[in-house]
Amino acid sequence: MNRICFDGRLAGALAFLILISCPLGALQASPAGITTGKQILADVNSRIANISTGELKTLLENNPGIYLIDVRTLRETYLAGGTIRAKRNIVIPRGWLEYRVTDAVPGKDAPIVVYCGTNQRSPLAAETLQRMGYTNVRNYSDGFVAWKKAGLPLEIADREPDTFLYAKPQKVIDGVWSAIGATAPATYENSGHNNNLSFIVTSEGVLVVNAGANYLLAKSLHEEIKKITGQPVKYVVLENGQGHAVLGSNYWKEQGVPIIAHADAAHEIEENAAALMESGYRRTRDKMFLTQVVQPDRTFEDKMVIELGGERIELLALGPAHSPGDIMVWLPEKSLIITGDMAFHQRLLPVFEHTDTRAWLETWEKFAALKAKYVIPGHGGPTDMAEVTKYTKDYLVHMRQKLRELIDNGGTLIDAYKIDQSAFEHLDTFEILARQNAGRIYRAMEFE
């Protein structure tokens, strides 16, 4: 038997010959009279369900779990000022939709709304999904431009493109400022600024809480501090040993500023130095330029008091919480506390492998006894005790109660993943952390 072998060039030539020898209609039939893009869009719009800005707003309020698919490119979303803020907003460029949607959306009956900038690609995307068998698809016909113009909620990768900071510092109360980080995970776009970088301004100097996720981010924060006050930075305090708190420390050391941390956090930094750098490079790549891991200059165990410009600043380690070496910065005369990762509200709190949720709740009672009026959490905007109690203490109590019932009744780890967390599903990072939290708390409670 004769065999014919040919390489890619011959295959391409053969495909071209077939193409030019076939009538166009044999390859792709089009409805009569449709010869332009506008005509194609008009034809497609007659076969899909379109919704307006008001209808989408109502839909998201009533069904926050709907899948919202932005079919623009990632670069477009950055240049155009973000995407629509929603619990399940997914960016899948139109050219990749057919290949990626099955991984992003579970089930052909899941509710989906597609959109683009000005309703040119999203109708085609909606029809494509219908042809793929998705049965509950709508197209947001006004598009992102209209949503943004209406002043409706946006998810923005970087709010301040002229600085490495995700957002510039905002005044919380007199003498206290905070650069509020993204509530999303650390990314290249937000330069790793996904926690709060706060500072206290006094008549004798400034105390900064958190060094930042890299050298360049720390430098950007310092530049903003200089615009607000002529007072020098006297101290930098690390809320824990995580990368976004500590990796900017070598910038501050270059400025002659001492770094202060809890002894347990210092141990974490020393032990995990290589992992901290690897994680930073993976997320922010070249923005780690000049960054090095350095050790704190001073450590403490339970409490350190700093008197600066007539302001009493207490560094408190009240007990185990989210991670080793968690501390808070308490201003008793202002009734303001910078909690670090003791308290969360706008994003779902993460449970690490080493997190002791029972101890966290015990420590919470000491924290609550301070009766702070103003709260700057580790993530999310300034708030109050009622808000962080609802989304930190109440969440931990809920999870532990449900999982205790499950364990006592012989439930498995698979069952743990299914426990009801719907009261918290509107929080940022819920999709990433909810199942992980359930599994980690379950495994820890098995041995309590």
C-alpha positions as CSV (number, residue, x, y, z in Angstrom):
1,M,0.0,0.0,0.0
2,N,1.3,3.4,-0.9
3,R,1.5,6.0,1.9
4,I,1.5,9.8,1.3
5,C,3.3,11.9,3.9
6,F,3.4,15.7,3.9
7,D,4.5,18.4,6.3
8,G,2.7,21.5,7.6
9,R,3.5,23.6,4.6
10,L,2.0,21.1,2.1
11,A,-1.0,20.8,4.4
12,G,-1.5,24.5,4.4
13,A,-1.1,24.7,0.6
14,L,-3.7,21.9,0.1
15,A,-6.1,23.7,2.4
16,F,-5.7,26.9,0.4
17,L,-6.4,25.1,-2.8
18,I,-9.6,23.6,-1.4
19,L,-10.7,27.0,-0.1
20,I,-10.3,28.8,-3.4
21,S,-11.9,26.0,-5.4
22,C,-15.1,26.0,-3.3
23,P,-17.9,28.5,-3.7
24,L,-18.1,30.8,-0.7
25,G,-21.7,29.7,0.0
26,A,-20.5,26.2,0.4
27,L,-18.3,27.2,3.3
28,Q,-20.6,29.5,5.2
29,A,-24.1,30.4,4.3
30,S,-25.5,33.8,5.3
31,P,-29.1,35.0,5.4
32,A,-30.1,36.8,2.2
33,G,-29.2,40.5,2.1
34,I,-26.7,40.5,5.0
35,T,-23.4,41.9,3.8
36,T,-22.3,44.3,6.6
37,G,-21.4,44.0,10.3
38,K,-24.3,46.3,11.2
39,Q,-26.7,43.9,9.4
40,I,-25.2,40.9,11.1
41,L,-25.7,42.6,14.5
42,A,-29.3,43.5,13.7
43,D,-30.0,40.0,12.6
44,V,-28.4,38.5,15.8
45,N,-30.3,41.0,18.1
46,S,-33.6,39.7,16.7
47,R,-32.7,36.2,18.1
48,I,-31.3,37.1,21.6
49,A,-32.7,38.6,24.8
50,N,-31.4,42.1,25.5
51,I,-31.6,43.9,28.8
52,S,-31.1,47.6,29.8
53,T,-28.9,49.2,32.5
54,G,-31.8,49.4,34.9
55,E,-32.8,45.8,34.3
56,L,-29.2,44.6,34.9
57,K,-28.9,46.6,38.1
58,T,-32.1,45.0,39.4
59,L,-31.0,41.5,38.2
60,L,-27.7,41.8,40.1
61,E,-29.5,43.0,43.3
62,N,-32.0,40.1,43.2
63,N,-29.6,37.4,42.0
64,P,-26.0,38.3,43.0
65,G,-24.9,34.8,41.9
66,I,-25.5,35.5,38.2
67,Y,-22.6,35.0,35.8
68,L,-21.6,38.3,34.2
69,I,-19.2,37.8,31.2
70,D,-17.2,40.7,29.9
71,V,-16.1,39.8,26.4
72,R,-13.6,42.6,26.0
73,T,-9.9,42.0,26.3
74,L,-8.1,42.5,29.6
75,R,-6.2,45.4,28.1
76,E,-9.4,47.1,27.2
77,T,-10.8,46.7,30.7
78,Y,-7.7,48.4,32.2
79,L,-7.8,51.3,29.7
80,A,-11.5,51.8,29.9
81,G,-11.6,52.0,33.7
82,G,-12.5,48.5,34.8
83,T,-15.4,46.1,34.6
84,I,-18.9,45.9,36.2
85,R,-18.6,45.0,39.8
86,A,-20.4,41.8,40.5
87,K,-19.9,38.6,42.5
88,R,-19.3,36.5,39.4
89,N,-17.9,39.0,36.9
90,I,-15.6,37.1,34.5
91,V,-13.5,38.5,31.7
92,I,-13.4,36.1,28.7
93,P,-12.3,37.9,25.5
94,R,-14.7,37.2,22.6
95,G,-12.1,35.3,20.6
96,W,-11.8,32.7,23.5
97,L,-15.4,32.4,24.6
98,E,-16.2,29.1,23.0
99,Y,-13.1,27.5,24.6
100,R,-13.2,29.0,28.1
101,V,-16.8,29.4,29.0
102,T,-17.3,25.7,30.0
103,D,-14.6,26.0,32.6
104,A,-16.0,29.3,33.9
105,V,-19.7,28.5,34.0
106,P,-21.0,25.2,35.5
107,G,-24.1,23.9,33.8
108,K,-25.9,24.9,30.6
109,D,-28.8,26.3,32.6
110,A,-26.8,28.8,34.7
111,P,-28.0,32.4,34.4
112,I,-25.6,34.4,32.2
113,V,-25.4,38.0,31.1
114,V,-22.8,39.0,28.5
115,Y,-21.6,42.5,27.8
116,C,-18.8,44.5,26.1
117,G,-18.1,48.3,25.7
118,T,-20.8,49.4,23.3
119,N,-22.8,46.4,22.3
120,Q,-20.9,45.3,19.2
121,R,-19.4,42.0,20.4
122,S,-21.7,40.9,23.2
123,P,-24.7,40.2,20.9
124,L,-22.5,37.8,18.9
125,A,-21.3,36.3,22.2
126,A,-24.9,35.8,23.4
127,E,-25.8,34.0,20.2
128,T,-22.7,31.8,20.4
129,L,-23.6,30.7,23.9
130,Q,-27.2,29.9,22.8
131,R,-25.8,27.8,19.9
132,M,-23.6,26.0,22.5
133,G,-26.7,25.0,24.4
134,Y,-26.8,27.6,27.2
135,T,-30.4,28.2,27.9
136,N,-30.5,31.3,30.2
137,V,-28.4,33.9,28.3
138,R,-29.1,37.6,28.1
139,N,-27.1,40.5,26.5
140,Y,-26.6,43.8,28.3
141,S,-27.2,46.0,25.3
142,D,-26.3,49.4,26.9
143,G,-22.7,48.1,27.5
144,F,-20.0,49.0,30.0
145,V,-19.7,52.6,28.8
146,A,-23.3,53.3,29.8
147,W,-22.9,51.5,33.2
148,K,-19.8,53.6,34.0
149,K,-21.5,56.8,32.9
150,A,-24.4,56.0,35.2
151,G,-22.0,55.9,38.2
152,L,-22.8,52.3,39.0
153,P,-20.3,50.0,40.9
154,L,-17.1,49.1,39.1
155,E,-14.3,46.7,39.7
156,I,-11.1,48.6,38.9
157,A,-7.7,46.8,38.6
158,D,-5.8,50.0,39.5
159,R,-7.5,53.1,40.7
160,E,-4.4,55.3,40.5
161,P,-2.4,54.5,37.3
162,D,0.2,57.3,38.0
163,T,1.4,55.5,41.2
164,F,2.2,52.0,42.3
165,L,-0.5,52.4,45.0
166,Y,-3.9,50.9,44.1
167,A,-5.5,54.0,45.8
168,K,-3.9,57.1,47.3
169,P,-4.2,57.8,51.0
170,Q,-7.5,59.0,52.4
171,K,-8.1,60.9,55.6
172,V,-9.9,58.8,58.2
173,I,-9.9,61.2,61.1
174,D,-7.6,64.1,62.0
175,G,-4.0,62.8,62.0
176,V,-4.8,59.3,60.6
177,W,-4.7,58.3,56.9
178,S,-4.9,55.1,55.0
179,A,-4.2,54.0,51.5
180,I,-6.9,51.4,51.0
181,G,-5.8,48.4,49.0
182,A,-7.8,46.3,46.5
183,T,-10.0,43.7,48.1
184,A,-9.1,41.4,45.3
185,P,-6.0,39.2,45.5
186,A,-2.6,40.7,44.7
187,T,-2.0,41.2,41.0
188,Y,0.4,42.8,38.7
189,E,-2.1,45.6,38.0
190,N,-2.6,46.5,41.7
191,S,1.2,46.1,42.3
192,G,0.5,43.8,45.3
193,H,-1.4,46.6,47.1
194,N,-4.3,44.5,48.3
195,N,-4.0,45.5,52.0
196,N,-4.3,48.8,53.8
197,L,-1.2,51.0,54.3
198,S,-2.1,53.4,57.1
199,F,-0.1,56.1,58.8
200,I,-0.4,58.4,61.9
201,V,0.8,61.9,61.6
202,T,2.0,63.8,64.7
203,S,3.8,67.0,65.4
204,E,7.1,65.1,65.8
205,G,6.8,62.5,63.1
206,V,4.9,59.8,61.3
207,L,4.3,56.1,62.2
208,V,3.5,53.9,59.2
209,V,1.6,50.6,59.6
210,N,2.8,48.1,57.0
211,A,5.9,48.4,54.8
212,G,4.1,47.5,51.6
213,A,4.3,44.5,49.2
214,N,7.6,45.7,47.5
215,Y,10.2,48.4,47.4
216,L,8.5,50.5,44.7
217,L,5.1,50.4,46.5
218,A,6.8,51.6,49.7
219,K,8.4,54.4,47.8
220,S,5.1,55.5,46.3
221,L,3.5,55.5,49.8
222,H,6.4,57.7,51.1
223,E,5.9,60.1,48.2
224,E,2.2,60.5,49.1
225,I,3.0,61.0,52.8
226,K,5.4,63.8,51.9
227,K,2.6,65.6,50.1
228,I,0.5,65.5,53.3
229,T,3.1,66.4,55.9
230,G,6.6,67.6,56.2
231,Q,7.2,65.4,59.2
232,P,9.6,62.6,58.8
233,V,8.6,58.9,59.1
234,K,9.9,57.7,62.5
235,Y,8.6,54.1,62.6
236,V,7.2,51.4,60.4
237,V,5.2,48.8,62.1
238,L,4.4,45.4,60.5
239,E,0.9,44.0,61.3
240,N,2.1,40.4,60.6
241,G,4.7,38.5,58.6
242,Q,2.9,38.3,55.3
243,G,4.4,39.6,52.0
244,H,2.1,42.6,51.5
245,A,3.0,43.8,55.0
246,V,6.8,43.2,55.0
247,L,8.4,43.2,51.5
248,G,8.7,47.0,51.3
249,S,10.8,47.0,54.5
250,N,14.2,47.4,52.8
251,Y,13.0,50.7,51.2
252,W,12.2,52.1,54.7
253,K,15.5,50.8,56.1
254,E,17.3,52.7,53.3
255,Q,15.6,55.9,54.7
256,G,16.9,55.1,58.2
257,V,13.5,54.2,59.5
258,P,13.4,51.4,62.1
259,I,11.0,48.4,61.5
260,I,9.0,47.0,64.4
261,A,7.2,43.7,64.5
262,H,5.9,41.0,66.8
263,A,8.5,38.3,67.6
264,D,6.4,35.7,66.0
265,A,6.2,37.7,62.8
266,A,9.9,38.2,62.8
267,H,10.3,34.5,63.0
268,E,7.9,34.0,60.1
269,I,9.8,36.5,57.9
270,E,13.2,34.8,58.6
271,E,11.8,31.3,58.0
272,N,9.8,32.1,54.9
273,A,12.1,34.7,53.2
274,A,12.6,32.7,50.0
275,A,8.8,31.9,49.7
276,L,7.9,35.6,50.3
277,M,10.2,36.6,47.4
278,E,9.0,33.9,45.1
279,S,5.3,34.8,45.7
280,G,6.1,38.5,45.2
281,Y,7.8,37.8,41.8
282,R,5.0,35.5,40.7
283,R,2.3,38.1,41.3
284,T,4.1,41.4,40.4
285,R,7.1,40.4,38.3
286,D,9.3,43.4,37.4
287,K,7.5,45.5,40.1
288,M,9.6,43.6,42.6
289,F,12.6,45.6,41.4
290,L,15.0,46.4,44.3
291,T,12.9,44.4,46.8
292,Q,14.8,42.3,49.4
293,V,13.7,40.6,52.6
294,V,15.1,42.2,55.7
295,Q,14.5,41.5,59.3
296,P,12.7,43.9,61.7
297,D,14.9,46.1,63.9
298,R,12.8,45.7,67.0
299,T,10.4,43.1,68.2
300,F,8.0,42.8,71.2
301,E,5.8,40.1,72.7
302,D,2.6,41.5,74.2
303,K,2.6,45.3,74.0
304,M,4.8,48.2,73.0
305,V,3.9,51.8,73.7
306,I,5.3,54.6,71.5
307,E,4.9,58.3,72.5
308,L,5.2,60.5,69.4
309,G,4.2,64.1,69.3
310,G,2.0,63.9,72.3
311,E,0.2,60.9,70.8
312,R,0.1,57.6,72.7
313,I,0.3,54.7,70.2
314,E,-0.1,51.2,71.6
315,L,1.1,48.2,69.6
316,L,-1.0,45.3,70.9
317,A,-0.7,41.5,70.5
318,L,-3.9,40.3,72.2
319,G,-3.6,36.7,71.2
320,P,-3.7,34.3,68.2
321,A,-5.9,35.4,65.3
322,H,-5.5,35.1,61.5
323,S,-1.8,34.4,61.4
324,P,1.3,34.3,63.6
325,G,2.4,37.7,64.9
326,D,-0.8,39.5,64.2
327,I,-0.9,42.9,66.0
328,M,-3.1,45.9,66.2
329,V,-2.3,49.6,66.5
330,W,-4.5,51.3,69.1
331,L,-4.9,55.1,69.6
332,P,-6.8,55.3,72.9
333,E,-7.2,59.1,72.9
334,K,-8.8,58.9,69.4
335,S,-10.7,55.7,70.0
336,L,-9.3,54.4,66.7
337,I,-7.8,51.0,66.0
338,I,-5.8,49.7,63.0
339,T,-6.7,46.0,63.3
340,G,-4.5,44.3,60.7
341,D,-6.0,40.9,59.9
342,M,-7.9,40.6,63.2
343,A,-10.9,42.1,61.4
344,F,-12.5,41.9,57.9
345,H,-15.6,43.2,56.3
346,Q,-15.7,43.9,52.5
347,R,-13.9,40.7,51.6
348,L,-14.3,37.2,53.0
349,L,-11.6,36.4,55.5
350,P,-9.2,33.7,54.6
351,V,-8.4,30.8,56.9
352,F,-4.8,29.6,56.6
353,E,-3.5,26.1,57.5
354,H,-2.1,27.5,60.7
355,T,-5.1,29.6,61.6
356,D,-6.7,28.7,64.9
357,T,-10.3,29.9,64.6
358,R,-11.2,29.0,68.2
359,A,-8.3,31.1,69.5
360,W,-9.3,33.9,67.1
361,L,-12.7,34.1,68.7
362,E,-11.1,34.2,72.2
363,T,-8.8,37.0,71.1
364,W,-11.8,38.8,69.6
365,E,-13.3,39.3,73.0
366,K,-10.2,41.2,74.2
367,F,-10.3,43.3,71.0
368,A,-14.0,44.1,71.4
369,A,-13.4,45.2,75.0
370,L,-11.4,48.2,73.7
371,K,-14.8,49.5,72.3
372,A,-13.1,51.4,69.4
373,K,-15.2,54.0,67.6
374,Y,-13.2,54.0,64.4
375,V,-11.8,50.8,62.8
376,I,-9.3,50.5,59.9
377,P,-9.3,46.8,59.1
378,G,-6.5,45.0,57.3
379,H,-8.5,45.0,54.1
380,G,-11.4,47.2,53.0
381,G,-12.4,50.7,53.9
382,P,-12.6,52.3,57.3
383,T,-15.7,51.2,59.3
384,D,-16.9,50.4,62.8
385,M,-17.1,47.6,65.3
386,A,-20.6,46.5,64.3
387,E,-19.5,45.9,60.7
388,V,-16.4,43.9,61.4
389,T,-18.2,41.9,64.0
390,K,-20.8,40.9,61.5
391,Y,-18.2,39.7,58.9
392,T,-15.5,38.4,61.2
393,K,-16.7,37.1,64.5
394,D,-20.2,36.2,63.2
395,Y,-18.7,34.4,60.2
396,L,-16.3,32.4,62.4
397,V,-19.1,31.5,64.9
398,H,-21.4,30.4,62.0
399,M,-18.7,28.3,60.4
400,R,-17.7,26.6,63.6
401,Q,-21.3,25.9,64.7
402,K,-22.2,24.4,61.3
403,L,-19.1,22.3,61.2
404,R,-19.4,21.1,64.7
405,E,-22.9,19.8,63.9
406,L,-21.5,18.2,60.8
407,I,-18.6,16.5,62.6
408,D,-20.9,15.3,65.5
409,N,-23.2,13.7,63.0
410,G,-20.4,11.9,61.1
411,G,-20.2,14.3,58.2
412,T,-17.2,14.2,55.8
413,L,-14.9,16.7,54.3
414,I,-17.0,16.6,51.1
415,D,-20.0,17.6,53.2
416,A,-18.1,20.4,54.8
417,Y,-17.6,22.0,51.4
418,K,-21.4,22.2,51.0
419,I,-22.3,24.0,54.2
420,D,-24.4,27.1,53.8
421,Q,-22.3,30.3,53.6
422,S,-24.8,32.2,51.5
423,A,-25.1,35.1,54.0
424,F,-21.6,36.0,53.1
425,E,-21.5,35.3,49.4
426,H,-21.7,39.0,48.4
427,L,-18.2,39.6,49.9
428,D,-15.2,39.9,47.6
429,T,-13.0,36.7,47.3
430,F,-16.0,34.5,48.4
431,E,-15.7,32.4,45.3
432,I,-12.0,31.8,46.0
433,L,-12.1,31.2,49.7
434,A,-15.4,29.8,50.9
435,R,-14.8,26.2,50.1
436,Q,-11.2,26.4,51.2
437,N,-12.2,28.0,54.6
438,A,-14.8,25.2,55.2
439,G,-12.2,22.5,54.5
440,R,-9.5,24.0,56.7
441,I,-11.8,24.7,59.6
442,Y,-13.3,21.2,59.4
443,R,-9.9,19.5,59.4
444,A,-8.8,21.6,62.4
445,M,-12.0,20.9,64.4
446,E,-11.7,17.2,63.9
447,F,-8.9,17.2,66.4
448,E,-10.2,19.8,68.9
